[in-house]
C-alpha cells in the first residue's frame, strides 16, 4: 500500500520538474534569442573578443576576394583595412543593425535566405583600405560586406522553418512554468507531511538545475569537439557564453537555492545522503541495465570529452556540500529551538 501511495506524488514531482525545465529553458530562449533587441545586443558584445574580430575581418576579406578574384594579390592591404574597420567604433553600430535585420528576417514567415549584412560598412572599408593604399582602394567596391548566410542546406532550411514556430511556442512558456509549479505544489500536498513534501519539491527543482547544467556541459563539449583549432574554439566559446552563459548561472543559482530550501524544510539525520546512496544500489534487471547504460555514457564522455564528467562531478560535489552545510545549520536551529 505504501508503494502505491508514493506513485501519485512521484508522478506529480516528475511532471512538475519536466514542465519547469522545458518552460524555464523556453523562457530563457524567449528573453535572449527570440527577443530581437536582446539577440542583437548579445551578438554585438562578442566584438570585445579579439578572436571574434579576427574572424569577422577574415570573413569580410574572404568574401570580397571570392566575389572579385582580381583582389587576391591585394589581400595584405585588404586584411589591414578590414581589421581597422572592425576595430572602429562605427562598426559596432553597423554590426548591431545588421544582426537586427538578420534576426527579423530569420523569424519572419518567409522562405528567403537569411543574410547578415553590415549596412554602411562597405563605404567604411573603402576608406580604411585607402589609408593603406589608394591604388588598392580604387579596385575595392563599396558594397556592404556579407558575413553570414542561412539557407540552401537541409539543416539551415530546417532552422529557417523552425524559427517562427519557436517564437510562437515561446509565448506559452510562462503558462508551462506556472503549470509546473502547480504540479510541484500538488506533490507537496500529496506527501505524508508538508515538510517532506517541501523537501521533495525542492530536490526536484534542484534536479532541474542539475539537468540543465549537465545538458549545457555536454552540448558545449560536443560542439567544441567539431573545431580543431584554438581560434575556432575561442570564437565559438565567446558566442556560447554570450547566449548561454547566463543560463548556466541561473541553473547554478536556482539549484543551490533549492538545495538550501530542501535542507531547511527537512535536514534529515547527519550523513543521510551517504545512506541514501547505499540504498540506491540497483537490484532488479531494469535498474542494473540503467546503471550499465549510465556507466557506458560516462566512459564515452571520458574518452571524447573528459572535461564533462570532471565538471559534472565538481558540480555534484558542490551540491552535496551546499546541502550538507545548510542541513547542519537547520539541525542546529532545530536543536536550539526547544531551549529558547
N, C-alpha and C positions, 0 to 999 in steps of 0.2 A: 504493500500500500504506500509506503514512504517513497519508493522509487517512482510510482505512478504520480504522486503528488508533486514531484520535482519537475516532471516533464512540462507542464504549462509554464512554470516560471522560467525554465531553461529556454523554451521556445520564444518567450517574450524577450528574454535577455539577448538571444542571438538575433532575432528580428530587429529589435531596437538598435543594437550595435551596428548591424548592417545598414539600417536606414541612416543612422548618424554618420557612418563612414562615407557612404555614397553621396549623401546630401551635403556633408561637410566639404568633400572634395569638389563637388559641383559649385557650391557657394564660393569657394576659393577661386575656382576657374572663372566664375562669372565676374569676380572682382578684379582679376589680373589679366585674363585673356579675352573674355568676351567684351569687357568694357574697353571702348576704343581709346579713350584718353590714357587709362592706366597701362594698356598694352604699349602705346607709343612712348609713354614716359619711361617704362622699364627698358624698352629697347634702346632709347637714347642714352640711358645711364651706362650702358655697356661700352660707350665710346670712351669712357675713362680708362679702359684697359688697353695697353699698348698692342697686345696681340690682336684685339678686335680691330683697332685702327689699321694695323698692317694687313689684315685680311680684307678689309674694305678697300684700302688703297690698291691692293693686288688685284681685286676683282674689277675695279674701275679700269685699270690699265689692260688687263687681260681681255675684257670685253671690247675695249677700244681697239686693240690690236686684232682681235678676231673679226671685227667689222671692217677694219681698214688695215689689211696686211702690210701695206707700204710703210706703216708706222713702226714696224718691228725693229728697224735699225735705230729708232729714236727712243727705244724703251728706257734707257737710263734717265733721260730727261723727263719722260712721262712718269716714271716712278717717283722722281723727286717732286714733280709738280703734284702728283696725287697725294703723297704724304703731306705736303704743305696744305693741300686742300682739306684733308681730313682733320688736320690739327688746327685749322682756322675756326674761330668762334661761330662764323656764319654757317658752317657745315652742320652743326648740331641742330640748328633750326630747320635747315633744309632736310636733314635726315628725319627729324620728327614729323615734318609734313609728309614726306614720302611714306613713312610707316603708317601714318594715319590713313592716307589714301589706300594703301595696300590692305589694311585691316577692313576698311569699308567695302572694298571690292571682294575680299575673302568671305565676308559674312553676308554679302548680298546674294539674293537668289538668282544667280546668273551662271552661265556656262563658259564665260570668257576666262582667259588665263589671268592669273593674279600676278602683277609685277610690282617690284619695289623700285621706284624711280625717284631720285632726289631732285626736286624741282629747283632750278637755278644753279645747280652745281656744275652744269656744263660750262656756263659762262665763267664761273669762278675758276674752274680747272684751266680754262684757256688763259686766264690772267696769271695763274700760278706758273704754267709752263712758259709763258712769255718772260717771266722774270729770270728763268734759267737759259732760255734760247728763243730768240724772236723768230729764227728760221723754223724751228720745230713748231712754234705756236701757229704759224701760218698754215701748217698741214693738219692741225687738230680741229675737228668740227666742234661747234658749240652746243651740240645736242646733250641733253641731260643724261647722265650715265644710269644704266640699269644694273642693279645689284643682285636682284633675285627674281626668279620666275617660277610660279607654281602652276603646274598643269602640263599635260602632254604624256604623263605616265600613269600606270594603273593606281599606284599608291597616292600620287598627287591628285588625281581626279577623284579618288575616294575621299581624300581630305577636303577637297573643294566642295563635294556634295554633302559631307557630314557637318561642316561648319555651321550652316544656317539651322540645321536640326539641333545642334548642340546649343545654339543661342536660345531656341525655343524651350528646350528641356531645362536649361539653367534657371528659367523663371519659376519653375516649380520646386526648386531646391529648398527654399525656406519652409514650404509645407512638408517636404520629406524630412527635414531636420526636426520640425515640430512633432511629426508623427513618431520619429524615433525616440524623442524624449517622452512622449506619452506612453509608448510601449515599455520603456525602462521604468516609468512611474508605475505602470500596472504590474510589472515584475516585482517591484518593491512591495506593493500591496498583497501580492500572492505569496510572498515569503513567510516563513514561520514567525519571524519577528521583524519589526521595522528596521532595527539596526543591522540585522543580517541582510535584509533586502537592500538597504542603502549600500552596504559593502559590496554586494554582488553587482549592483548597478554601477558603482564607481569603478570596480575592477573591469567591467565590460567597457566602460568609457576609456579606461587606461589601455585596454586591449585595442581599441580603435586607434589610439595614438601609436601603439607599438606596430600595428599592421601598416599604418601609413609610413612610419619610419623605415620598416623593412622593405616596403614596395619602392620607396624612393631610393634607398641604397642599392637595391638590385637593379632597378631601371637605369640608374646613373652609371653603375659599373658596366652593364651590358652595352650602353650607348658609347661610353668612352673606349670600350674594347674595339670598336669599329674604326678607331683612329690610331694610326701607327706613328704619329709624330707628336712631339711635345707642344708644338704650335697649335695643332688641331685640338689637343686636349685642353689647352688653355682657353681657346675660343669657345669651345662647347661648354666647358666648366663655367665660364663667365655668363653665358646665356642661361645655362641651367640655374645658376644661383640667382640671376635676376628675376626669373619667373617662378622658381620652386623653392628658393632659399627660405622665404617666409613661411611656406607650408611646413617645412621641416621644423622651423622654430615653433610654429603653432602646435604641431604634433608633440614636440617635447614639452611645451608648457602645459598643454591640456592633459597629457599623460601623467606628468609629475603632479599636477594639482589633483587629478583623480586618485592617484595613489595615496596622497595625503588625506583626502576625504575618506577613502576606504579604511585607512588605518584609524582615523578619528572616529568613524562610525563603529567599528568593531576591531580593535587591535589584535585580539587573539592572544594566545599564550606565547612566551618567548620561544623563538625557534620553530614556530608553527609552519613557516614556509618550507623548512627542511623536511619536516614530517609529511607535508603535503606532496612534496616531490617524491618521497619514498613510496607513498600510497599510489602515486600516479603511474607506477610501473605497470605496463600493459600485460594482461594475462590471456585475453582472448585472441583468436586469429585475426580479427579485424584490427585490434589495437596494435598487434605486432606488425602487421603489414603497414599500418600508418607510420609506425616508428621506423621501420626499414626504409620506407619512401623518404621520410624526413632526413634520415642519415645519408641516404644516397644524394639528396639535393645538397646537403651540406658538403659532401665530398666533391661534388661537381663544382660548387662555388669555390671551394678551397683551391681547385686546380685552375679554374678560369678567372675568378675574381676573388683572390684571397682576402682583400680588404673588406669584403662584405661580411663574412662570418665574424671577423675580428670586430668590425664596427657594431654589428648587432649584439655580439657578446658584451661589449663595453656598455652599450645602451641598456641591455638587460641587467647587467651588474649594477649600473647606476639606479635603475628602477628598484631593485631589491634593497639597495642601501637607503634610498629615499623612503620606501615603505617601512623598513626596519626602524629608521630614525623617527619617523612620525609615529609609529606604533609605540616606541619607547616613551615618547612624550605623552601620548594618550594614556598609556598604562600608568605613568607617574601621576597624571592628573586624577585618574580614577582611584588610585590608592590613597591619595591625599584628600579626596572629597569627603569621605566619612568623618575624618577628623575635624574638618572645617565646620 
